[in-house]
Amino acid sequence: MYEILMPIDTDTDRALRQARAVEDLPGGPEDVHVTVLHSFTDNPSGASITQLQSARRTESHLQDAGYSVTLDERSGSPADAILDVAAEDDVDLICIGGRKRSPTGKVLFGSVTQSVLLDADRSVLVCRRDVDA
């Protein structure tokens, strides 16, 4: 079984782009398991990943396409959570969604995608945002 970790945030369109990228990978859904992960950085109300529209829509989309899907949630730094789950589950691939940030924005606010790319010890697929034509 091929294990894919798909960390998502609350952006449904970005999460669905990630799901479509998984569908575009070689092989069929019968041999792939996808873990959809969301890390809550601030969660005073105790929300669950199942309450996120992005998670529900992504799970439904992948299951409709025949993939085995698990939802997982963590608390704390998203980059740390992604790397921890990748190691714990010994995933084969991390499929992460990128978003547009200026160079200054990356310096001031950091970038989860950049941190994962620099610190991951396994393959990372970055799904680009939609580019205006």
C-alpha positions as CSV (number, residue, x, y, z in Angstrom):
1,M,0.0,0.0,0.0
2,Y,1.3,3.4,-0.9
3,E,0.8,6.0,1.9
4,I,0.2,9.6,1.1
5,L,-0.1,12.4,3.7
6,M,-2.2,15.4,2.6
7,P,-2.0,18.3,5.0
8,I,-4.8,20.8,4.5
9,D,-5.9,24.1,5.9
10,T,-9.4,25.6,5.7
11,D,-9.2,26.5,2.0
12,T,-11.4,24.0,0.2
13,D,-10.3,24.8,-3.3
14,R,-6.6,24.3,-2.4
15,A,-7.5,21.0,-0.7
16,L,-9.4,19.8,-3.7
17,R,-6.4,20.7,-6.0
18,Q,-4.3,18.5,-3.8
19,A,-6.8,15.7,-4.1
20,R,-6.8,16.0,-7.9
21,A,-3.0,15.9,-7.8
22,V,-3.1,12.6,-6.0
23,E,-5.5,11.3,-8.6
24,D,-3.0,12.3,-11.3
25,L,-0.3,10.1,-9.7
26,P,0.6,6.8,-11.5
27,G,-1.2,3.7,-10.3
28,G,-4.7,3.3,-9.1
29,P,-6.7,4.2,-6.0
30,E,-6.9,0.6,-4.9
31,D,-3.2,0.6,-3.8
32,V,-3.2,4.1,-2.2
33,H,-4.1,5.2,1.3
34,V,-4.5,9.0,1.9
35,T,-4.3,10.6,5.4
36,V,-5.9,14.0,5.3
37,L,-4.3,16.1,8.1
38,H,-5.2,19.4,9.7
39,S,-3.2,21.0,12.5
40,F,-5.1,23.4,14.7
41,T,-2.8,26.2,15.8
42,D,-5.5,27.9,17.9
43,N,-8.5,25.9,18.8
44,P,-10.2,27.2,22.0
45,S,-13.6,25.8,21.0
46,G,-12.3,22.3,20.5
47,A,-13.2,22.0,16.9
48,S,-12.6,18.7,15.0
49,I,-11.3,18.1,11.5
50,T,-14.7,16.6,10.7
51,Q,-16.1,20.2,11.2
52,L,-13.9,21.6,8.4
53,Q,-15.6,21.9,5.0
54,S,-12.2,21.5,3.4
55,A,-11.7,18.1,5.1
56,R,-15.2,16.8,4.5
57,R,-15.2,17.7,0.8
58,T,-11.7,16.3,0.3
59,E,-12.5,13.1,2.0
60,S,-15.7,12.7,0.0
61,H,-13.9,13.5,-3.3
62,L,-11.2,11.0,-2.7
63,Q,-13.5,8.2,-1.5
64,D,-15.8,8.8,-4.5
65,A,-12.7,8.2,-6.7
66,G,-12.0,4.9,-4.9
67,Y,-9.3,6.0,-2.4
68,S,-9.0,4.8,1.2
69,V,-9.0,7.9,3.3
70,T,-8.3,8.6,7.0
71,L,-8.8,12.0,8.7
72,D,-6.2,13.1,11.3
73,E,-5.9,16.2,13.4
74,R,-3.2,17.6,15.5
75,S,-2.5,20.8,17.5
76,G,0.4,23.1,17.3
77,S,2.8,24.1,14.5
78,P,1.5,22.8,11.2
79,A,5.0,22.1,9.8
80,D,5.9,20.1,12.9
81,A,2.7,18.2,12.8
82,I,3.2,17.3,9.2
83,L,6.7,16.1,9.7
84,D,5.7,14.2,12.9
85,V,2.8,12.4,11.2
86,A,4.9,11.7,8.1
87,A,7.5,9.9,10.3
88,E,4.9,8.1,12.5
89,D,3.0,6.8,9.6
90,D,6.1,6.2,7.4
91,V,4.4,7.9,4.5
92,D,5.8,7.6,1.0
93,L,4.7,11.1,-0.1
94,I,3.6,14.4,1.4
95,C,1.2,16.2,-0.9
96,I,1.0,19.8,0.3
97,G,-0.7,22.8,-1.2
98,G,1.3,26.0,-1.9
99,R,0.0,29.5,-1.7
100,K,1.3,32.8,-3.0
101,R,3.4,34.7,-0.6
102,S,5.8,37.5,-1.2
103,P,9.4,37.0,-0.3
104,T,8.9,39.5,2.6
105,G,5.8,37.6,3.7
106,K,7.8,34.4,3.9
107,V,10.5,36.0,6.0
108,L,8.0,37.7,8.4
109,F,5.5,34.9,8.7
110,G,7.3,31.8,7.6
111,S,6.0,29.2,5.2
112,V,4.7,25.8,6.2
113,T,5.4,24.5,2.7
114,Q,9.0,25.9,2.8
115,S,9.6,24.3,6.2
116,V,8.3,21.0,5.1
117,L,10.4,21.1,1.9
118,L,13.5,21.9,3.8
119,D,13.0,19.4,6.7
120,A,11.3,16.4,5.2
121,D,13.2,13.2,4.8
122,R,10.8,11.9,2.1
123,S,9.3,13.1,-1.1
124,V,7.1,16.2,-1.1
125,L,4.7,17.1,-3.9
126,V,3.8,20.8,-3.9
127,C,0.5,21.6,-5.6
128,R,0.6,25.0,-7.1
129,R,-2.2,27.5,-6.7
130,D,-4.3,28.3,-9.8
131,V,-2.4,30.7,-12.0
132,D,-4.4,33.3,-13.8
133,A,-4.1,33.1,-17.6
